[in-house]
Amino acid sequence: MDDAVTRPSTGAESPHQYRLRTEPDYRAKDIALRQLAVKPRTRAELEQALSRKEVEPDVAARVLDKLEAAGLINDAEFADSWVRQRHAYSGLGSRALKYELRRKGVADEVITEAVSDVDAEAEEERAIELVRKKMRSMRGLDSTTQIRRLVGMLARKGYAEGMAYRVVRSELKAADEDTEPLG
């Protein structure tokens, strides 16, 4: 089977002008670049996309190596950006961030470096913000239910159990002090 497909030439065009790129490397590169045009992706995500499109593993590795050398694939930059955005906008804790990056195929040492940017103080501040926001919709519930729901919310977002309980109890106590009549 011929790898290059050409249209009939009218004589005026160069012989390669209408050449369709069906060669394996060009096809793999096209798939990878289309994936990257939508959003940044890890090398592992691109490998999976190429595998789904039945690109041979050696072709995929060769193309991804070239894209990595060109700076279009960088798992460390991806992980740093992912951690910043998911922590700031989704309020995820370090456990959840590590889990998500692992699912995306990022190496453990890269994950550790990226998540180290979220220090314990910043994580606790974000947990406090989340608890305060959620508490607004929980007025009228008993304290046991509030604690259970708030700690559960923080746990689902990847916050450590000890921190979650400490933050929830502190915020509930502060809210109780604010609502007590002065007398």
matplotlib code that plots the C-alpha trace (Angstrom):
import matplotlib.pyplot as plt

x = [0.0, 1.4, 1.7, 1.4, -1.8, -1.8, -4.4, -3.9, -1.7, -2.9, 0.7, 0.6, 1.0, 4.2, 4.1, 3.7, 1.1, -1.9, -0.1, -2.3, -0.3, -1.3, 2.2, 2.1, 4.4, 2.3, -0.9, 0.3, 1.6, -1.7, -3.6, -1.4, -1.4, -5.2, -5.4, -3.0, -5.0, -8.0, -6.2, -2.8, -2.3, 0.3, 2.4, 0.5, -2.8, -1.4, -0.1, -3.6, -5.2, -2.7, -3.4, -7.1, -6.5, -4.4, -1.1, 1.8, 3.6, 7.0, 5.5, 3.7, 6.9, 8.9, 6.4, 5.9, 9.6, 9.8, 6.9, 8.5, 11.8, 10.0, 8.4, 4.9, 4.6, 5.9, 4.5, 6.1, 4.6, 1.3, 1.3, 2.3, -0.5, -3.0, -2.2, -2.5, -5.8, -7.5, -6.5, -7.6, -10.8, -12.0, -10.6, -8.9, -6.6, -3.2, -4.5, -7.1, -4.5, -2.1, -4.8, -5.9, -2.3, -1.6, -4.7, -3.3, -0.1, 2.2, 5.3, 5.3, 8.4, 6.8, 3.6, 5.5, 7.3, 4.1, 2.0, 4.8, 3.8, 0.6, 1.8, -0.2, -1.2, -2.5, -4.4, -6.0, -7.0, -8.7, -10.5, -11.7, -13.1, -14.9, -16.4, -17.6, -19.2, -21.0, -22.1, -24.3, -26.6, -26.7, -28.4, -31.0, -29.3, -28.0, -24.3, -23.7, -25.2, -23.2, -20.0, -20.7, -21.5, -18.7, -16.0, -17.4, -17.2, -13.6, -12.7, -14.1, -12.0, -8.9, -8.2, -6.7, -9.2, -7.4, -7.4, -11.0, -12.2, -10.1, -11.3, -14.9, -15.0, -13.2, -15.6, -18.7, -17.5, -16.8, -20.2, -21.9, -20.0, -21.2, -24.9, -25.0, -26.9, -24.8, -26.0]
y = [0.0, 3.4, 5.8, 8.9, 9.7, 12.3, 14.0, 14.2, 17.1, 19.7, 20.5, 24.0, 23.0, 21.6, 17.8, 17.9, 20.6, 18.2, 15.4, 14.2, 13.4, 9.9, 8.8, 7.5, 10.3, 13.1, 11.5, 11.0, 14.6, 15.9, 14.0, 15.2, 18.8, 18.8, 17.5, 20.2, 22.9, 22.1, 22.2, 21.4, 17.7, 15.4, 13.1, 10.1, 11.6, 12.1, 8.6, 7.4, 9.5, 8.2, 4.6, 5.1, 6.2, 3.1, 4.8, 2.4, 2.8, 3.4, 6.2, 7.7, 7.7, 9.3, 12.1, 12.8, 13.0, 15.6, 17.6, 17.4, 18.6, 21.5, 22.4, 21.6, 18.9, 19.6, 17.6, 19.7, 22.9, 21.2, 20.0, 23.4, 25.1, 22.3, 22.6, 26.4, 26.5, 23.5, 24.7, 28.3, 27.8, 24.3, 24.5, 21.1, 20.0, 18.4, 14.8, 15.4, 17.3, 14.4, 11.9, 13.9, 14.3, 10.6, 9.8, 12.1, 10.1, 12.6, 11.1, 11.0, 13.2, 15.8, 15.6, 16.0, 19.1, 20.7, 20.1, 21.4, 24.9, 24.5, 25.0, 24.0, 27.6, 28.3, 25.0, 25.8, 29.3, 27.8, 25.2, 28.1, 29.9, 26.8, 26.2, 29.8, 29.7, 26.3, 27.4, 30.1, 27.5, 25.4, 27.8, 26.0, 22.6, 21.1, 21.3, 17.5, 17.6, 20.8, 19.2, 16.0, 17.8, 20.3, 17.7, 15.5, 18.3, 19.0, 15.3, 15.0, 18.0, 16.2, 17.9, 16.0, 14.8, 16.5, 19.8, 19.5, 18.9, 21.7, 24.2, 23.2, 23.3, 26.7, 28.2, 26.9, 28.2, 31.6, 31.6, 30.8, 33.6, 36.0, 35.0, 35.0, 38.0, 40.5, 41.0]
z = [0.0, -1.0, 2.0, -0.1, -1.9, -4.6, -6.7, -10.5, -11.4, -13.8, -14.6, -13.1, -9.4, -7.8, -7.6, -3.8, -3.5, -3.3, -1.5, 1.4, 4.5, 5.3, 6.4, 9.9, 11.4, 9.8, 10.9, 14.5, 14.6, 13.3, 16.0, 18.8, 17.6, 17.4, 20.9, 22.1, 20.3, 22.5, 25.8, 27.3, 27.8, 29.4, 27.3, 28.7, 27.6, 24.1, 24.1, 24.9, 22.2, 19.6, 20.8, 20.4, 16.8, 16.3, 15.8, 16.2, 19.6, 18.0, 15.7, 18.7, 20.8, 17.9, 17.3, 21.0, 21.6, 18.8, 20.3, 23.7, 22.4, 20.7, 24.1, 23.1, 25.7, 29.2, 32.0, 34.7, 33.3, 32.9, 36.5, 37.9, 36.0, 36.9, 40.6, 40.6, 38.7, 40.4, 43.9, 43.3, 41.3, 42.4, 45.9, 45.7, 48.4, 47.8, 48.0, 45.3, 43.2, 43.4, 42.5, 39.4, 38.2, 38.6, 36.5, 33.8, 33.8, 35.4, 37.1, 40.9, 41.2, 39.0, 41.0, 44.3, 43.0, 41.6, 44.8, 47.0, 45.8, 47.8, 51.3, 54.4, 55.2, 51.7, 51.8, 55.2, 54.0, 51.0, 53.2, 55.4, 52.4, 51.2, 54.7, 55.0, 51.6, 52.3, 55.8, 54.2, 52.9, 56.1, 58.5, 60.5, 60.5, 63.8, 64.4, 64.0, 60.5, 59.7, 60.8, 58.9, 55.7, 55.9, 56.7, 54.0, 51.5, 52.4, 52.3, 48.7, 47.7, 49.0, 52.4, 55.2, 57.9, 60.8, 59.0, 57.9, 61.4, 62.8, 60.2, 60.5, 64.3, 64.3, 61.8, 63.5, 66.8, 65.2, 63.6, 66.9, 68.7, 66.0, 66.4, 70.2, 71.6, 73.4, 76.9]

ax = plt.figure().add_subplot(projection="3d")
ax.plot(x, y, z, "-o")
ax.set_aspect("equal")
plt.show()
